[in-house]
Amino acid sequence: MRYIIELSKSVKTITALTILIVLSVVVYAARHILMVGGTAGEMAFKLSGLFLIIVILLVAFAFAPKELVIGNDKLILVRRVGKRVIPLDQIRAVSRYEAGKDIRLFASGGYFGYYGYFTNAAYGRYEAFVGSLKQAFAVTLESGKVVVLSCADAQKFIVELRRQIAERKDKGQA
């Protein structure tokens, strides 16, 4: 079963403003660099800095969460580039996410979602792939690690994931 990771209004706003501001700065700076001039090496160095900013934005877009898939005894997080696979037998618990005073360790705080490494008092260090905090839930692995995810109709997803985990455990005991 496939579940789309929907972006909340605040994430859409943060994303749109970030793109608008960064592209405005890049266009202004590029114009300024080209008008002021300088040696070919100086101009190449300055323009490569602007190019790097655009590459960083594109990489963030590429690794943003896109959808969740449950099937073949796996939970799969699909991104535009790559995916993360969690075997169902590695999942200890699934619960609604309890937002706290989260601190970004190495993460996006709203640009195409909330994804990367965070920490808070409730979960400690955890990894997140969230489009909407209202739809977020925590997946605790057997290793003790926590992965926070979200998707459209999160409650339905949680019920289906728990059902498949229980089904898998029943098969293992039989």
Secondary structure, DSSP 8 states (H G I E B T S, - for coil): -EEE----HHHHHHHHHHHHHHHHHHHHHHHHHHHH---HHHHHHHHHHHHHHHHHHHHHHHHSEEEEEEETTEEEEEESS-EEEEEGGGEEEEEE----S-EEEEEEEETTEEEEEEEETTTEEEEEEES-GGGEEEEEETTS-EEEEE-TTHHHHHHHHHHHHHHHHHHHH-
